[in-house]
């Protein structure tokens, strides 16, 4: 995999040829929704002429609305062809359909309840308390560990970075321009959190095997450093950072240590119980202060649902802010959001209780069996190289072909894959899948590679986010334009 290059060095450099050009903005993308109804006649939402107005003056017929939504839904990528990207981690329907049914049932039962009011409803409070207690146990928090429920991995990371900043105000009061050190492979949410909370992030390049060296992280610490970050695993390469060694550095230097286990948090503990060799990463590791883990990933809970865990109340206290300077008194929330859906928490309660430890261990084995089958099959396709990383992500690079053309060729066959730009590689998120799905994927991959060698290929995008998509929503086009106008001249 490695060629000796330090990945992440000069990460902020971008040449002019790589700039994103904002296409001409179209008018209303849902032009069939823009026609209005005249008088008392029921006007069909379908086949309406284009108009500039979007919000209708009169409501459309319910049947037409349902029909139009069905039409739009039918154009989306199928669950099969999005199994490794936008539809991954949606459920465990193939492996444990009963847990999906129970989760959906619980979600539907509480779909309109606002979680900000769990304090007024003992039953809802019990569900929430149970979920947080189970999650604390999963990450070996013991009696001191604490947990909060959030709306996603980004929010969990935000909560951790904000708490770290507030902790530093009292613990390291001499620091005026706080910064934290993270591997280049740490999730982009850390850069966003730094921007929003007035912090500086110092990203450290990884080595030629794509792994971060603890000594390199320590070398980046300076007088303004307040914390360290590591991943279990990181999203780009699916590699678990050496958490115990990094946490030991943080402990010795008196710094906050956060572990981002958003993608792997609810599979790694059970994979270890299933016998897979993985480094320790949870709250039992000395020096770890906080840990983020998404229930809506390998917990298979309907979105949005994540958790932020704390080593003890002494760290969690910096998470809470309870203002009271308004007419309604003190305001307390689980996370950064106020109102939030309770339905995912109810679904989490149902799924965690339905599967139990044994069910999650079995699921971890099934995930790894799927991954090994894919690695074996892809290894037999000349020109493709699957990485040997830590579960549960699969990264594939090209030996003598452009992997972006593999992504593009698979897109022409309706498959949607994510990717990495550095190094160019294809990114697959693995669920327990049937032999039929695996076979279908391998057949199409072989066909695409043959097309590439025959000169019949087309390049695709190696990306995770939305910034470079070609056919996109209006808000993305607008954001692109804002970002490009904000860049320094000559960037």
C-alpha positions as CSV (number, residue, x, y, z in Angstrom):
1,X,0.0,0.0,0.0
2,X,2.7,2.5,1.0
3,X,5.2,4.2,-1.3
4,X,7.1,6.1,1.4
5,X,5.0,9.3,0.9
6,X,3.9,11.2,4.0
7,X,0.2,11.5,3.5
8,X,-1.3,14.8,4.7
9,X,1.8,16.9,4.3
10,X,0.8,20.2,2.7
11,X,-2.9,19.2,2.9
12,X,-4.1,22.8,2.5
13,X,-2.4,23.3,-0.8
14,X,-4.7,23.3,-3.8
15,X,-3.7,24.2,-7.4
16,X,-5.9,26.2,-9.7
17,X,-6.8,23.3,-11.8
18,X,-8.5,21.6,-8.9
19,X,-10.9,24.4,-8.1
20,X,-14.6,23.5,-8.3
21,X,-16.5,25.5,-11.0
22,X,-20.0,26.3,-10.0
23,X,-22.4,25.5,-12.9
24,X,-25.2,27.8,-14.0
25,X,-27.9,27.5,-11.4
26,X,-31.2,26.1,-12.7
27,X,-34.5,27.3,-11.5
28,X,-36.8,25.2,-9.4
29,X,-35.5,21.5,-9.5
30,X,-39.0,20.3,-8.6
31,X,-40.8,22.3,-11.2
32,X,-43.8,20.0,-11.1
33,X,-44.4,21.3,-7.5
34,X,-44.6,24.9,-8.6
35,X,-48.0,25.1,-10.2
36,X,-51.0,26.5,-8.3
37,X,-54.6,25.4,-8.1
38,X,-57.2,27.7,-9.5
39,X,-60.5,28.2,-7.8
40,X,-62.1,25.1,-6.3
41,X,-61.0,22.8,-9.0
42,X,-58.6,20.0,-8.0
43,X,-55.5,20.5,-10.1
44,X,-53.1,17.7,-10.7
45,X,-49.6,18.1,-9.3
46,X,-48.4,15.9,-12.2
47,X,-47.3,17.3,-15.6
48,X,-47.5,20.9,-14.6
49,X,-45.7,23.5,-16.7
50,X,-42.6,25.1,-15.2
51,X,-43.1,28.3,-13.2
52,X,-40.7,30.4,-11.1
53,X,-43.0,30.2,-8.1
54,X,-42.3,27.1,-5.9
55,X,-44.7,27.4,-2.9
56,X,-48.2,26.8,-4.2
57,X,-51.0,29.2,-3.4
58,X,-53.5,26.3,-3.0
59,X,-52.7,22.8,-1.8
60,X,-52.5,20.0,-4.4
61,X,-54.6,16.8,-4.3
62,X,-53.2,14.3,-1.7
63,X,-53.2,11.5,-4.2
64,X,-51.1,13.5,-6.6
65,X,-48.6,14.4,-3.8
66,X,-48.2,10.7,-2.9
67,X,-47.8,9.8,-6.6
68,X,-45.2,12.5,-7.2
69,X,-43.2,11.4,-4.1
70,X,-43.3,7.8,-5.3
71,X,-42.0,8.9,-8.7
72,X,-39.1,10.8,-7.1
73,X,-38.3,8.0,-4.7
74,X,-38.2,5.5,-7.6
75,X,-35.3,7.6,-9.2
76,X,-33.0,7.1,-6.2
77,X,-30.3,4.6,-6.1
78,X,-31.6,1.2,-5.2
79,X,-30.8,-0.4,-1.8
80,X,-28.7,-3.0,-3.7
81,X,-26.6,-0.5,-5.7
82,X,-26.2,1.8,-2.7
83,X,-25.4,-1.1,-0.3
84,X,-21.8,0.1,0.2
85,X,-22.5,3.9,0.3
86,X,-25.7,5.8,0.9
87,X,-27.7,2.7,1.9
88,X,-25.1,1.1,4.1
89,X,-25.7,0.7,7.8
90,X,-29.4,1.3,7.2
91,X,-30.5,-1.9,8.9
92,X,-29.6,-5.5,9.5
93,X,-32.5,-6.8,7.5
94,X,-30.5,-9.6,5.8
95,X,-28.9,-10.9,8.9
96,X,-31.4,-10.2,11.7
97,X,-34.7,-9.0,10.2
98,X,-36.5,-9.2,13.6
99,X,-34.3,-6.5,15.0
100,X,-35.1,-4.2,12.1
101,X,-38.8,-4.8,12.6
102,X,-38.6,-4.0,16.3
103,X,-36.5,-0.9,15.6
104,X,-39.0,0.4,13.0
105,X,-41.9,-0.4,15.3
106,X,-40.4,1.6,18.2
107,X,-39.4,4.4,15.8
108,X,-43.0,4.7,14.5
109,X,-44.5,4.5,18.0
110,X,-42.5,7.6,19.1
111,X,-42.0,9.4,15.8
112,X,-43.8,12.6,17.0
113,X,-42.4,12.8,20.5
114,X,-39.9,15.6,21.2
115,X,-37.0,14.4,23.3
116,X,-36.5,17.8,24.9
117,X,-39.5,16.7,27.1
118,X,-38.2,13.4,28.4
119,X,-38.0,15.1,31.9
120,X,-41.8,15.4,31.9
121,X,-42.5,11.8,30.8
122,X,-41.1,9.0,33.1
123,X,-41.5,6.3,30.5
124,X,-39.5,8.3,27.9
125,X,-36.9,9.1,30.6
126,X,-36.6,5.4,31.4
127,X,-36.0,4.6,27.7
128,X,-33.3,7.3,27.5
129,X,-31.7,6.3,30.8
130,X,-31.6,2.6,29.7
131,X,-30.0,3.4,26.4
132,X,-27.3,5.6,28.0
133,X,-26.6,3.0,30.6
134,X,-26.2,0.2,28.0
135,X,-23.9,2.3,25.9
136,X,-21.7,3.1,28.9
137,X,-21.4,-0.6,29.6
138,X,-20.5,-1.4,26.0
139,X,-17.5,1.0,26.3
140,X,-16.4,-0.2,29.7
141,X,-17.3,3.1,31.5
142,X,-17.9,1.4,34.8
143,X,-19.7,3.2,37.5
144,X,-18.0,6.5,36.8
145,X,-18.7,6.6,33.0
146,X,-21.3,8.9,31.6
147,X,-23.2,9.1,28.3
148,X,-25.2,11.6,26.3
149,X,-27.4,11.0,23.2
150,X,-26.8,13.3,20.2
151,X,-28.1,13.6,16.6
152,X,-25.1,12.3,14.8
153,X,-21.3,11.8,14.8
154,X,-20.6,15.5,13.9
155,X,-22.7,16.6,16.9
156,X,-20.9,14.1,19.2
157,X,-17.6,15.4,18.0
158,X,-18.7,19.0,18.5
159,X,-19.8,18.2,22.0
160,X,-16.4,16.7,22.8
161,X,-14.4,19.6,21.3
162,X,-16.6,22.2,23.1
163,X,-16.2,20.3,26.4
164,X,-12.4,20.1,25.8
165,X,-12.3,23.9,25.3
166,X,-14.3,24.6,28.4
167,X,-12.2,22.2,30.4
168,X,-9.0,24.0,29.2
169,X,-10.4,27.3,30.4
170,X,-10.2,26.1,34.0
171,X,-7.4,23.5,33.8
172,X,-5.0,25.4,31.4
173,X,-6.1,29.0,31.9
174,X,-2.8,30.4,30.6
175,X,-3.6,29.2,27.1
176,X,-5.2,32.0,25.0
177,X,-5.2,30.5,21.6
178,X,-6.1,26.8,22.2
179,X,-5.4,24.1,19.7
180,X,-5.6,20.3,19.5
181,X,-3.5,17.8,17.6
182,X,-5.1,15.2,15.3
183,X,-3.9,12.7,12.6
184,X,-4.5,13.8,9.0
185,X,-7.0,11.0,8.8
186,X,-9.2,12.3,11.6
187,X,-12.8,13.1,10.5
188,X,-13.4,16.4,8.8
189,X,-15.9,17.2,11.6
190,X,-12.9,18.1,13.8
191,X,-11.9,20.9,11.4
192,X,-15.5,22.1,11.4
193,X,-15.6,22.1,15.2
194,X,-12.3,24.0,15.4
195,X,-13.7,26.6,13.1
196,X,-17.0,27.0,15.0
197,X,-15.5,27.0,18.5
198,X,-12.5,29.2,18.0
199,X,-9.9,26.4,18.2
200,X,-7.0,25.6,16.0
201,X,-6.5,22.1,14.6
202,X,-3.0,20.8,13.9
203,X,-3.2,17.8,11.6
204,X,-0.2,15.5,11.6
205,X,0.7,13.5,8.4
206,X,0.5,9.7,8.6
207,X,3.3,7.4,7.6
208,X,3.8,5.3,4.5
209,X,1.6,2.5,5.9
210,X,-1.2,5.1,6.4
211,X,-0.9,4.8,10.2
212,X,-0.2,7.7,12.6
213,X,2.9,7.4,14.8
214,X,2.3,8.4,18.4
215,X,5.7,10.1,18.5
216,X,4.7,12.3,15.5
217,X,1.6,13.4,17.4
218,X,3.6,14.2,20.5
219,X,6.2,16.2,18.5
220,X,3.3,18.5,17.3
221,X,2.3,19.4,20.9
222,X,3.2,23.0,21.8
223,X,2.5,25.5,24.5
224,X,-1.1,26.1,23.1
225,X,-2.1,22.5,22.9
226,X,-5.1,21.4,25.0
227,X,-5.9,18.0,23.6
228,X,-5.2,15.0,21.3
229,X,-7.5,13.1,19.0
230,X,-7.4,9.6,17.7
231,X,-9.8,7.3,15.7
232,X,-11.2,3.8,16.1
233,X,-11.1,3.4,13.1
234,X,-10.6,6.5,11.0
235,X,-13.1,6.9,8.2
236,X,-10.7,7.3,5.2
237,X,-8.6,4.1,5.6
238,X,-10.4,2.0,8.2
239,X,-7.4,1.9,10.5
240,X,-7.6,2.0,14.3
241,X,-5.0,4.4,15.7
242,X,-2.8,3.2,18.5
243,X,-5.1,4.5,21.2
244,X,-3.3,3.3,24.4
245,X,0.0,4.9,23.3
246,X,-1.6,8.2,22.3
247,X,-3.8,8.3,25.5
248,X,-0.6,7.7,27.6
249,X,1.0,10.8,25.9
250,X,-2.1,12.8,26.7
251,X,-2.2,11.7,30.3
252,X,1.5,12.4,30.8
253,X,1.3,15.8,29.2
254,X,-1.9,16.8,31.1
255,X,-4.1,17.0,27.9
256,X,-7.6,16.0,27.0
257,X,-7.8,12.9,24.9
258,X,-10.8,12.2,22.6
259,X,-11.4,8.9,20.7
260,X,-13.6,9.2,17.6
261,X,-15.3,5.8,17.3
262,X,-18.3,7.1,15.3
263,X,-18.0,4.5,12.6
264,X,-16.7,1.6,14.5
265,X,-17.9,2.1,18.1
266,X,-20.7,-0.4,18.0
267,X,-18.9,-3.2,16.2
268,X,-15.3,-3.1,17.5
269,X,-16.1,-4.2,21.1
270,X,-18.1,-7.1,19.8
271,X,-15.5,-8.0,17.2
272,X,-12.9,-8.2,20.0
273,X,-15.3,-10.6,21.9
274,X,-15.5,-12.6,18.7
275,X,-11.8,-13.1,18.7
276,X,-10.5,-10.5,16.3
277,X,-7.3,-8.8,17.3
278,X,-7.8,-5.1,17.8
279,X,-6.1,-2.5,20.0
280,X,-8.0,-1.3,23.1
281,X,-9.8,2.0,22.5
282,X,-12.6,2.6,25.0
283,X,-13.1,4.3,28.3
284,X,-11.1,1.7,30.1
285,X,-7.9,3.0,28.5
286,X,-6.1,5.3,31.0
287,X,-6.1,8.9,29.6
288,X,-9.2,8.7,27.5
289,X,-11.5,11.5,28.5
290,X,-14.3,11.3,25.9
291,X,-15.4,9.0,23.1
292,X,-17.9,9.5,20.2
293,X,-19.8,6.5,18.7
294,X,-22.8,6.4,16.3
295,X,-25.7,4.1,17.1
296,X,-27.0,4.8,13.6
297,X,-24.0,3.2,12.1
298,X,-23.1,-0.3,13.4
299,X,-25.8,-0.1,16.0
300,X,-28.2,-0.2,13.0
301,X,-30.5,2.4,14.6
302,X,-32.6,4.6,12.3
303,X,-31.0,8.0,11.8
304,X,-30.2,10.3,13.5
305,X,-28.7,8.8,16.6
306,X,-25.2,9.0,18.1
307,X,-23.6,9.0,21.6
308,X,-20.9,11.0,23.3
309,X,-19.4,9.2,26.3
310,X,-17.3,10.6,29.1
311,X,-14.7,8.9,31.4
312,X,-16.5,10.5,34.4
313,X,-18.7,13.3,35.5
314,X,-15.6,15.4,36.0
315,X,-15.3,15.6,32.2
316,X,-19.0,15.6,31.4
317,X,-19.5,18.7,33.5
318,X,-17.9,20.7,30.8
319,X,-20.4,19.5,28.3
320,X,-23.4,21.1,30.0
321,X,-24.3,24.7,29.8
322,X,-27.6,25.7,31.6
323,X,-28.6,29.3,30.8
324,X,-31.5,30.9,32.7
325,X,-31.4,34.5,31.5
326,X,-34.9,34.5,29.9
327,X,-38.4,34.5,31.2
328,X,-38.7,30.6,31.2
329,X,-35.9,29.8,33.6
330,X,-33.1,27.3,33.3
331,X,-32.8,25.5,30.0
332,X,-31.1,22.0,29.9
333,X,-30.5,19.8,26.9
334,X,-28.8,16.5,26.3
335,X,-26.7,17.9,23.5
336,X,-26.2,21.0,21.3
337,X,-29.8,20.7,20.0
338,X,-32.9,21.7,21.9
339,X,-35.8,19.9,20.2
340,X,-34.8,16.6,18.7
341,X,-36.5,13.4,17.7
342,X,-37.1,10.8,20.4
343,X,-37.9,8.1,17.8
344,X,-34.3,7.0,17.2
345,X,-33.7,6.7,20.9
346,X,-36.7,4.4,21.2
347,X,-35.5,2.4,18.3
348,X,-32.0,2.1,19.9
349,X,-33.7,0.8,23.1
350,X,-35.5,-1.9,21.1
351,X,-32.5,-3.0,19.0
352,X,-30.0,-3.1,21.9
353,X,-32.4,-5.1,24.0
354,X,-33.4,-7.4,21.1
355,X,-29.8,-8.3,20.0
356,X,-28.0,-8.2,23.3
357,X,-24.3,-8.8,23.5
358,X,-24.6,-12.2,21.8
359,X,-26.5,-10.8,18.8
360,X,-23.9,-8.0,18.3
361,X,-21.1,-10.5,18.5
362,X,-22.8,-12.7,15.8
363,X,-23.3,-9.6,13.7
364,X,-19.6,-8.6,14.0
365,X,-18.7,-12.1,12.8
366,X,-21.1,-11.8,9.8
367,X,-19.7,-8.4,8.9
368,X,-16.1,-9.8,8.9
369,X,-17.3,-12.9,6.9
370,X,-18.7,-10.5,4.2
371,X,-15.5,-8.4,4.2
372,X,-13.3,-11.5,3.8
373,X,-15.4,-12.8,0.9
374,X,-15.1,-9.4,-0.8
375,X,-11.3,-9.2,-0.2
376,X,-10.9,-12.7,-1.6
377,X,-13.0,-12.0,-4.7
378,X,-11.5,-8.6,-5.4
379,X,-8.0,-9.9,-5.0
380,X,-8.6,-12.2,-8.0
381,X,-9.5,-9.2,-10.2
382,X,-6.2,-8.1,-11.9
383,X,-5.5,-4.5,-11.2
384,X,-7.5,-4.1,-8.0
385,X,-5.8,-4.2,-4.6
386,X,-8.0,-4.5,-1.4
387,X,-6.3,-3.2,1.7
388,X,-5.7,-5.3,4.8
389,X,-6.9,-2.9,7.4
390,X,-8.9,-3.0,10.6
391,X,-12.6,-3.9,10.3
392,X,-15.2,-2.9,9.3
393,X,-14.4,-0.7,6.2
394,X,-12.9,-2.0,2.9
395,X,-10.5,0.2,0.9
396,X,-9.6,-0.8,-2.7
397,X,-6.9,0.9,-4.7
398,X,-5.6,0.2,-8.3
399,X,-2.3,-1.4,-9.1
400,X,-2.0,-0.4,-12.8
401,X,-5.3,1.4,-13.5
402,X,-7.0,4.6,-12.4
403,X,-9.4,3.7,-9.6
404,X,-11.6,6.7,-10.4
405,X,-12.5,4.9,-13.6
406,X,-13.6,1.9,-11.6
407,X,-15.9,4.1,-9.6
408,X,-17.1,5.8,-12.8
409,X,-17.6,2.4,-14.5
410,X,-19.5,1.0,-11.6
411,X,-21.7,4.1,-11.6
412,X,-22.7,3.4,-15.1
413,X,-23.9,0.0,-13.8
414,X,-25.9,1.9,-11.1
415,X,-23.5,1.1,-8.2
416,X,-22.5,4.1,-6.1
417,X,-19.2,4.1,-4.3
418,X,-17.5,6.6,-2.1
419,X,-13.7,7.2,-2.3
420,X,-10.5,8.8,-1.1
421,X,-8.5,11.3,-3.1
422,X,-5.3,10.7,-1.1
423,X,-4.3,8.1,-2.0
424,X,-6.8,7.4,-4.9
425,X,-9.0,4.6,-3.6
426,X,-12.5,3.2,-3.4
427,X,-14.3,3.1,-0.1
428,X,-16.8,0.4,0.9
429,X,-18.7,0.2,4.1
430,X,-19.4,-3.4,4.9
431,X,-22.7,-4.9,6.2
432,X,-23.7,-8.6,6.6
433,X,-24.6,-9.3,2.9
434,X,-25.9,-12.3,1.1
435,X,-23.8,-14.3,-1.3
436,X,-25.9,-13.1,-4.1
437,X,-25.1,-9.4,-3.5
438,X,-21.4,-10.2,-3.2
439,X,-21.5,-12.2,-6.4
440,X,-23.3,-9.4,-8.2
441,X,-20.7,-6.9,-7.1
442,X,-17.7,-9.0,-8.1
443,X,-19.2,-9.7,-11.6
444,X,-19.7,-6.0,-12.3
445,X,-16.3,-5.1,-10.9
446,X,-14.7,-7.7,-13.3
447,X,-16.7,-6.3,-16.2
448,X,-15.7,-2.7,-15.4
449,X,-12.0,-3.5,-15.2
450,X,-12.2,-5.3,-18.6
451,X,-13.9,-2.2,-20.0
452,X,-11.1,0.0,-18.6
453,X,-8.4,-2.1,-20.2
454,X,-10.4,-1.9,-23.5
455,X,-10.4,1.9,-23.4
456,X,-14.1,2.1,-22.7
457,X,-14.0,3.7,-19.3
458,X,-15.3,6.9,-17.7
459,X,-13.9,8.7,-14.6
460,X,-16.0,9.0,-11.5
461,X,-15.6,11.1,-8.3
462,X,-13.5,9.9,-5.4
463,X,-15.2,11.7,-2.6
464,X,-17.2,11.5,0.6
465,X,-18.7,14.9,0.9
466,X,-20.9,16.8,-1.5
467,X,-18.5,19.6,-2.6
468,X,-17.6,18.1,-6.0
469,X,-20.8,16.4,-7.1
470,X,-21.7,17.3,-10.7
471,X,-25.5,17.1,-10.6
472,X,-26.5,18.5,-7.3
473,X,-29.0,20.5,-5.2
474,X,-29.3,24.2,-5.4
475,X,-28.0,24.8,-1.9
476,X,-24.8,23.0,-2.8
477,X,-24.3,25.1,-5.9
478,X,-24.9,28.3,-3.8
479,X,-22.4,27.1,-1.2
480,X,-19.8,26.4,-3.8
481,X,-20.2,29.9,-5.2
482,X,-19.9,31.4,-1.7
483,X,-16.8,29.3,-0.9
484,X,-15.1,30.2,-4.2
485,X,-15.8,33.9,-3.8
486,X,-14.3,33.8,-0.3
487,X,-11.0,32.3,-1.5
488,X,-8.0,34.6,-1.7
489,X,-7.3,35.9,-5.2
490,X,-4.8,33.5,-6.9
491,X,-5.8,30.6,-4.7
